[in-house]
Amino acid sequence: MIRKDIERFLKNVEKPGRYTGGEQWETVKDKSKVDLRVAFGFPDLYEIGMSNLGMKILYSCLNNIENVWCERTFAPAEDMATKMKENGIPLFALESGDSIADFDVFALTVQYEGLFTNILYMLDMAGIPFYAKDRDDSFPLVLGGGPCTYNPEPFCEFFDVLSIGEGEESLPELALLLIDCKSKHLTKKETLYRIATELEGFYVPSLYEFSYGEDGKISKISVQDGAPKKVKKRIVENFDEAHYPTKQIIPYIETVHDRATLEIFRGCIRGCRFCQAGMIYRPVRERSADVLNCMAKETIQNCGYEEISVSSLSSSDYTALPELTDKLLSWTNDEKINLSLPSLRLDSFTKELMDKVMSLRKSGLTFAVEAGTQRLRDVINKGITEVDLFRSVSWAFSEGRTSVKLYFMSGLPTETDEDIVAIAELSQAVVNLFYNSPNKPKGKGVNVNISVSCFVPKPFTPFQWEGQDTVEELKRKQMLLKDSITTKKINYTWHDSRVSFIEAVLAKGDRRLSKAIVAAYKLGQKFDAWSEHFSFDRWIKAFEEVNIDPSFYANRKMEYDEILPWDIIDIGVTKEFLIRENENAKKGIVTPNCREKCSGCGAMNCKIKQEVR
């Protein structure tokens, strides 16, 4: 249902299909027959949000409840936002065309730090005050979720409640409680207290107060009576039974990922010390090959996708991968469906798997090496060697591949200039390996593409206490690596260190940062994840306006006994384990993966721990 007052100018904006709705498999209900209306917002462009599997899953979970209607909304592009403001049109939902302010719940998923200013953009476009304390009961309950809520403090004051962990089971529970509260005419304050005290996995920021010492550090966290001292994340224990929609909305315009995505397992058996996802998604839970095969068939039949992509943190660690690929290949080849296996680890990359990958796609292979020396790979607990890399690329070259992409990081704890130069040397060794290979493709050259990101210390990792290198030091290391590369066979790209600095500030920040986010937005900052919109100068000016030193969050090394902004959240992995891993990093001690030996991380309901023991 296209909102009538936008029809007259839709042809004058880029990609009008972002705003029309009416796609195949969208959910439309009679709003007079539902008890709760939810607007699910993704604070980025339509084609980004519609590629997000989590949004598809949770949209379907909520709409499976007969008396709940969940609709979608996305951040309008600049041209559309201008037209909406000129014509007095607030942010609206695609399914009904109704204004977001008329819903019971406005849910926003926060997937990465670059979306923090877009939270405000969405609220602003909806005509909803930024701060929860400034909103009376006439406004929707504003709900947040997504990976960034594992440290929600920098933006928590914009939300009434935050969902911590996986939402397939918790959000339907929340919806039913809200319906009950609504039927009893409870106030928002009364409703929020019930959420905090009756449901697991929901954080109500207004029930918690942070105090700060003269040194700027958090001195105390006060909790209102009845609210949990720590909010425990929610997990779906039986992943075979976890909801997965096989009738997914089919966009009218091209999206970033136009394919069926099969999430084969959640969690990770590895313990890379820089990786937040590997900690917050523990424990590992796998889907069976039969369930995945059925999901894939139904999704392709219903949606007509021409590609299936397997999704996980490390696909080659899935125990039933050979069985799954055989099942999928038994029908995808006949149906001319492409099959993609990303996120492959070098140390679990076998010749058998290589042969399967070769039959699936002919594009270049990508491997995350992370560091140029074995010493630094041991520090970060990457668990791979040069032998693993050379073996895998040799297989690729012998099978006709001429392109390899390698991911590295710069600014890792204990890193030296020798580690940086070693990235160039390792990449050169891969080039040499190609030309020395007797089975290399005849008459062709090689391309070794290396991409180097900047280390960002993240909450709930063993490196959460570490400080980030300064912007200037990261730039120096980037140029050192550039000068160390002596062949055009190596293509080198690197991340903007200024973007990584802001990411570190926002990742490790506390509640005081909310005013900086508001100041940045008022200066014109939004769509930070897009390089053409990001402005480092605006961010620095925003910090200056509110008298905040961003280096206090990004560059300062924190102490083990310091109260952390995210201490309010319980992810199951204990702080004692993270401290132990930080100490192991300093000594270069490698921790084995979970299937080799349980390291006692504390992850709740861990089946692997039971098997190993």
FIVO-249220 format. One record per residue (C-alpha): residue in three letters; x, y, z. Coordinates in steps of 0.25 Angstrom, whole numbers, plus 5000, padded with zeros to 4 digits. Layout:
// FIVO-249220
AlaXYZ;...
//
This chain:
// FIVO-249220
Met500050005000;Ile500750124995;Arg500550245004;Lys499750344996;Asp500450474999;Ile501750424994;Glu501250374981;Arg501350514974;Phe502850524977;Leu503350374976;Lys503850384962;Asn504750504966;Val505550424976;Glu506650314974;Lys506150174976;Pro504650194979;Gly504550044982;Arg505150074995;Tyr503850145000;Thr502650074993;Gly502449945000;Gly501549844994;Glu502649734992;Gln502349584990;Trp502249525004;Glu502149645012;Thr501149635024;Val499849715023;Lys498849705034;Asp497449775038;Lys497949875048;Ser496649875055;Lys496849725059;Val498249735065;Asp498549775079;Leu499949815077;Arg500649885065;Val502149885064;Ala502949975054;Phe504349895052;Gly505350005048;Phe506649975041;Pro507450105042;Asp508150105029;Leu507650095014;Tyr506549995010;Glu507549915002;Ile508449895014;Gly507349865023;Met506649765014;Ser507949685013;Asn507949665028;Leu507549525032;Gly507249565046;Met506249665042;Lys505549555033;Ile505549455044;Leu504949555055;Tyr503949615046;Ser503449475043;Cys503449435058;Leu502549555062;Asn501649535050;Asn501449385054;Ile500649445066;Glu499249455061;Asn498849585069;Val500249655066;Trp500549725053;Cys502049765051;Glu502349855039;Arg503649915033;Thr504350045032;Phe505750095028;Ala506550215028;Pro506150305016;Ala507250355007;Glu507550505007;Asp506650534994;Met505450465000;Ala505650525014;Thr505650665008;Lys504350635000;Met503750575013;Lys504150705021;Glu503650795010;Asn502350725010;Gly502150705025;Ile502250555024;Pro502750475036;Leu503550345036;Phe502550235032;Ala502350085031;Leu502450015017;Glu501249915019;Ser500150015024;Gly500750145021;Asp500450195035;Ser501350285043;Ile502350225052;Ala501850315064;Asp500450245063;Phe501050105066;Asp501150035080;Val502649995078;Phe503750055070;Ala504849955070;Leu506249995064;Thr507349895062;Val508749945064;Gln509649865056;Tyr510949945056;Glu511450075062;Gly511250145049;Leu509750145052;Phe509750225065;Thr509450355059;Asn508450295050;Ile507650255062;Leu507450395064;Tyr507150425049;Met506050315050;Leu505450375063;Asp505550515057;Met504850475044;Ala503750405052;Gly503550535061;Ile503950455074;Pro504850525084;Phe506250475085;Tyr506350445100;Ala505350345106;Lys505250435118;Asp504650535109;Arg503550445104;Asp502150435110;Asp501250315109;Ser500650365096;Phe501950325089;Pro502250185085;Leu503150095094;Val504550105087;Leu505249975087;Gly506649945083;Gly507349815079;Gly508549765071;Pro510049735074;Cys510349875079;Thr509449855091;Tyr510449775097;Asn511049915101;Pro509749995100;Glu510250115109;Pro510650215099;Phe509250215093;Cys508350145104;Glu507750275108;Phe507050285094;Phe506250155097;Asp505250115107;Val505749965107;Leu506849885100;Ser506749745096;Ile508049665100;Gly508349545092;Glu507549465082;Gly506149505079;Glu505449385073;Glu504849345086;Ser504949475095;Leu504249575085;Pro502949495085;Glu503049485100;Leu503149635100;Ala502049655091;Leu501049575099;Leu501449645112;Leu501249775105;Ile499849735100;Asp499549695115;Cys500049835120;Lys499249905109;Ser497949835113;Lys498149875128;His498450015124;Leu499750025131;Thr500650145129;Lys501950135122;Lys502750135135;Glu501950025140;Thr502049945127;Leu503649965127;Tyr503749915142;Arg502949785138;Ile503849765126;Ala505149775135;Thr504649685146;Glu503749585139;Leu504549555126;Glu506049515124;Gly506849585114;Phe506349725115;Tyr507049845120;Val506249965124;Pro507350075125;Ser506450175134;Leu506550065145;Tyr508050085146;Glu508950205150;Phe510350225147;Ser511250305156;Tyr512650355152;Gly513950385160;Glu514850505159;Asp515750425150;Gly514550415140;Lys514450265142;Ile513150195147;Ser513050195162;Lys511750125164;Ile510550065157;Ser509250075165;Val508049985162;Gln506650015166;Asp505949905175;Gly505449785167;Ala506249805155;Pro507349705152;Lys508749745156;Lys509249685143;Val508349665130;Lys508649525125;Lys508649505110;Arg507649415103;Ile508049305094;Val507249205086;Glu507749065091;Asn507148975080;Phe507649035067;Asp506848925059;Glu505548985064;Ala505949125063;His505049205054;Tyr505449225040;Pro504549295030;Thr504549225016;Lys503549325011;Gln504449445011;Ile504049585005;Ile504549594991;Pro504949744988;Tyr504649814976;Ile506049874975;Glu507449814976;Thr507949794990;Val509349774995;His509149624997;Asp508149574987;Arg508149424992;Ala507649325001;Thr508549325014;Leu508649195022;Glu509149215036;Ile509749075039;Phe510149105053;Arg510349215064;Gly511549235072;Cys512949205070;Ile513949095075;Arg515149185073;Gly515549285083;Cys516149405075;Arg516449505085;Phe516049625077;Cys514749565072;Gln513449615079;Ala512549525071;Gly513349395075;Met513049435090;Ile511649495090;Tyr511049385082;Arg511549265090;Pro511149155092;Val511249085078;Arg509949025073;Glu509848955060;Arg508648925051;Ser508648785045;Ala508948765030;Asp507548715027;Val506848835034;Leu507748935026;Asn507448855013;Cys505948865015;Met506049015018;Ala506849045006;Lys505948964997;Glu504749035002;Thr505349175002;Ile505849154987;Gln504449104983;Asn503749224990;Cys504649334987;Gly505349294974;Tyr506749334978;Glu507949284969;Glu508949274980;Ile509049214994;Ser510049265003;Val510449185016;Ser510649275028;Ser511349265041;Leu512649315048;Ser513449205042;Ser512749115032;Ser513849015031;Asp513648985046;Tyr512248935044;Thr512348785047;Ala511348735036;Leu511948825025;Pro512248705015;Glu510848645017;Leu510248785015;Thr510948825003;Asp510648684997;Lys509148695000;Leu509148834994;Leu509948804982;Ser509048684979;Trp507948784974;Thr508548924973;Asn509448884960;Asp508148834953;Glu507448964957;Lys508649054953;Ile508649104967;Asn510049164972;Leu510549114985;Ser511549204993;Leu512349165005;Pro512949285011;Ser513649305025;Leu514649185023;Arg515849165032;Leu517249125027;Asp517449025038;Ser516148945035;Phe516248965020;Thr516448825014;Lys516648784999;Glu515348714999;Leu514648855003;Met515548924993;Asp515048834982;Lys513548864986;Val513849014987;Met514449004973;Ser513248944967;Leu512349044974;Arg512949174970;Lys514149224962;Ser514349364969;Gly515649384977;Leu515749324991;Thr515849405003;Phe516549375016;Ala516649445029;Val518149435033;Glu518049555043;Ala519549575046;Gly520849555038;Thr521649485048;Gln521449355056;Arg521749425069;Leu520649525067;Arg519649415062;Asp519949345075;Val519749475083;Ile518349485077;Asn518049335078;Lys517749325063;Gly518249185062;Ile518749175048;Thr520149165042;Glu520949205029;Val520849055026;Asp519349065026;Leu519349185017;Phe520349135007;Arg519648995006;Ser518249055004;Val518749154993;Ser519649054986;Trp518348964985;Ala517649084979;Phe518749124969;Ser518848974965;Glu517348974962;Gly517449104953;Arg517149214963;Thr517949344960;Ser517449434971;Val517449424986;Lys517049524996;Leu517649535010;Tyr517149605022;Phe518049665033;Met517949765044;Ser518849875049;Gly519049925063;Leu518849795070;Pro519349795084;Thr520849765085;Glu521049795070;Thr522449845065;Asp522849905052;Glu523449765049;Asp522049705050;Ile521549815040;Val522749795030;Ala522449645031;Ile521049665025;Ala521749705012;Glu522749595013;Leu521649485015;Ser520849545003;Gln522149544994;Ala522349394998;Val520949364993;Val521249434980;Asn522549354979;Leu521849224982;Phe520949254970;Tyr522149264960;Asn522849154966;Ser521649054965;Pro521848954954;Asn520348944952;Lys520049094952;Pro519149144940;Lys519949164928;Gly520049304923;Lys519449374934;Gly519849464946;Val519449464960;Asn518749564969;Val518949564984;Asn517949664989;Ile518249705004;Ser517249785012;Val517749835026;Ser516749885036;Cys517049965049;Phe516949885062;Val515749935070;Pro515649885085;Lys514249835087;Pro513449795099;Phe513449655104;Thr514749615098;Pro516049585104;Phe516549715098;Gln515449805104;Trp516449865114;Glu517449905103;Gly517550045097;Gln517550075082;Asp518750125075;Thr518550275072;Val518150325059;Glu519450375055;Glu520150245059;Leu519150155051;Lys519450245039;Arg520950235041;Lys520850085041;Gln519950085029;Met521050165021;Leu522150075026;Leu521349955020;Lys521150025007;Asp522650055006;Ser522949915009;Ile522249854997;Thr523149854985;Thr522249784974;Lys520949824966;Lys520549674968;Ile520049724982;Asn518849814983;Tyr518849884997;Thr517549955003;Trp517450005017;His516350055026;Asp516250205030;Ser516850215044;Arg515950325047;Val514750245045;Ser515350135054;Phe515650235065;Ile514150285065;Glu513750135065;Ala514650105077;Val514050225085;Leu512650185082;Ala512950035085;Lys513550065099;Gly512750185103;Asp511850205114;Arg510550285116;Arg511250425115;Leu511450395101;Ser509950415097;Lys510150565097;Ala511250555088;Ile510450465078;Val509350575079;Ala510350685076;Ala510950615064;Tyr509550585059;Lys509150735060;Leu510450775053;Gly509950695041;Gln510550555044;Lys509850435039;Phe510050305031;Asp511450295037;Ala511650155031;Trp511650215018;Ser513050285015;Glu512450395007;His511650435019;Phe512650415030;Ser513250545035;Phe514350535045;Asp514450685047;Arg512950685051;Trp513150575061;Ile514350645068;Lys513550775068;Ala512350705075;Phe513350645086;Glu513850785088;Glu512450845089;Val512050755100;Asn513450755107;Ile513750605105;Asp515150555102;Pro514950445092;Ser516350385095;Phe515950355109;Tyr515050245103;Ala515850195090;Asn517350215094;Arg517350185109;Lys517750055115;Met516750015125;Glu517049935138;Tyr516449795141;Asp515749845154;Glu515149965147;Ile513649965146;Leu513349955131;Pro512150025125;Trp511649885120;Asp511749815133;Ile510249825134;Ile510149715123;Asp510449565126;Ile510749495113;Gly511149365120;Val512649375117;Thr513249415130;Lys514149535133;Glu515149435139;Phe515349365126;Leu515549495118;Ile516549535128;Arg517249405127;Glu517249415112;Asn517849555113;Glu518949505121;Asn519149385112;Ala519249485100;Lys520449555107;Lys521149425108;Gly520849385094;Ile520149255099;Val519149195090;Thr517749145095;Pro517249025088;Asn515949025081;Cys514648985089;Arg514648845082;Glu516048815086;Lys515948855100;Cys514948935109;Ser515649055114;Gly514549085124;Cys513949215118;Gly512649205125;Ala511749205113;Met510349165117;Asn509749035113;Cys511048995105;Lys510848855099;Ile512248855094;Lys512748865108;Gln511948745112;Glu512548665100;Val513948705103;Arg513848665117;
//
